[in-house]
């Protein structure tokens, strides 16, 4: 999906995903993602998924955090 990243917050949700863990080796994600919670997917690439996180903003995270 190609769209202007500034419009992702208001763009239609592609699908929803569930966070399966927040165990990050390099970055702290436990303050913006909650295991077991569903998130709206706004965009994705091969490696990353862009969801509306706990801050209410769109953030990009490795797909390994979601199922």
C-alpha positions as a Markdown table, in Angstrom:
| # | Residue | x | y | z |
|---|---|---|---|---|
| 1 | Unk | 0.0 | 0.0 | 0.0 |
| 2 | Unk | 1.5 | 3.3 | -1.0 |
| 3 | Unk | 0.2 | 6.4 | 0.6 |
| 4 | Unk | 1.4 | 9.6 | 2.2 |
| 5 | Unk | 2.7 | 8.8 | 5.7 |
| 6 | Unk | 1.1 | 12.0 | 7.0 |
| 7 | Unk | -2.3 | 10.6 | 6.2 |
| 8 | Unk | -1.8 | 7.1 | 7.8 |
| 9 | Unk | -3.6 | 8.1 | 11.0 |
| 10 | Unk | -6.8 | 8.9 | 9.2 |
| 11 | Unk | -6.5 | 6.3 | 6.4 |
| 12 | Unk | -8.6 | 3.2 | 6.4 |
| 13 | Unk | -7.4 | 0.3 | 8.5 |
| 14 | Unk | -5.9 | -2.5 | 6.4 |
| 15 | Unk | -6.5 | -5.2 | 9.0 |
| 16 | Unk | -5.9 | -5.7 | 12.7 |
| 17 | Unk | -3.0 | -7.6 | 14.4 |
| 18 | Unk | -2.5 | -8.8 | 18.0 |
| 19 | Unk | 0.8 | -8.0 | 19.8 |
| 20 | Unk | 2.3 | -11.3 | 20.9 |
| 21 | Unk | 5.3 | -9.9 | 22.9 |
| 22 | Unk | 7.3 | -6.8 | 23.7 |
| 23 | Unk | 10.7 | -8.6 | 24.3 |
| 24 | Unk | 13.0 | -6.3 | 22.3 |
| 25 | Unk | 16.7 | -6.9 | 22.1 |
| 26 | Unk | 17.6 | -3.4 | 21.0 |
| 27 | Unk | 14.7 | -1.0 | 21.5 |
| 28 | Unk | 12.1 | -0.4 | 24.2 |
| 29 | Unk | 8.6 | -1.1 | 22.9 |
| 30 | Unk | 6.8 | -2.1 | 26.1 |
| 31 | Unk | 5.8 | 1.5 | 26.7 |
| 32 | Unk | 3.9 | 1.7 | 23.4 |
| 33 | Unk | 2.7 | -1.9 | 22.7 |
| 34 | Unk | 0.8 | -4.2 | 25.0 |
| 35 | Unk | 0.9 | -8.0 | 24.6 |
| 36 | Unk | -2.5 | -9.4 | 23.8 |
| 37 | Unk | -3.9 | -6.1 | 22.6 |
| 38 | Unk | -5.2 | -5.7 | 19.0 |
| 39 | Unk | -3.8 | -2.9 | 16.8 |
| 40 | Unk | -5.0 | -1.3 | 13.6 |
| 41 | Unk | -2.6 | -1.8 | 10.7 |
| 42 | Unk | -2.2 | 1.3 | 8.6 |
| 43 | Unk | 0.7 | 0.2 | 6.3 |
| 44 | Unk | 3.3 | -2.5 | 6.1 |
| 45 | Unk | 6.5 | -3.5 | 4.3 |
| 46 | Unk | 8.3 | -6.8 | 4.1 |
| 47 | Unk | 10.0 | -6.2 | 7.5 |
| 48 | Unk | 7.9 | -3.6 | 9.3 |
| 49 | Unk | 4.3 | -3.1 | 10.2 |
| 50 | Unk | 2.9 | 0.3 | 10.9 |
| 51 | Unk | 0.1 | 0.4 | 13.6 |
| 52 | Unk | -1.7 | 2.9 | 15.7 |
| 53 | Unk | 0.1 | 2.2 | 19.0 |
| 54 | Unk | -0.8 | 3.0 | 22.6 |
| 55 | Unk | 0.2 | 6.7 | 22.1 |
| 56 | Unk | -2.5 | 7.1 | 19.5 |
| 57 | Unk | 0.0 | 7.7 | 16.7 |
| 58 | Unk | 1.3 | 5.5 | 13.9 |
| 59 | Unk | 4.5 | 3.7 | 14.7 |
| 60 | Unk | 6.6 | 1.3 | 12.7 |
| 61 | Unk | 7.6 | -2.0 | 14.4 |
| 62 | Unk | 9.2 | -5.3 | 13.4 |
| 63 | Unk | 6.6 | -7.8 | 12.3 |
| 64 | Unk | 7.9 | -10.3 | 14.9 |
| 65 | Unk | 6.0 | -8.4 | 17.7 |
| 66 | Unk | 2.6 | -9.4 | 16.1 |
| 67 | Unk | 0.7 | -12.5 | 15.1 |
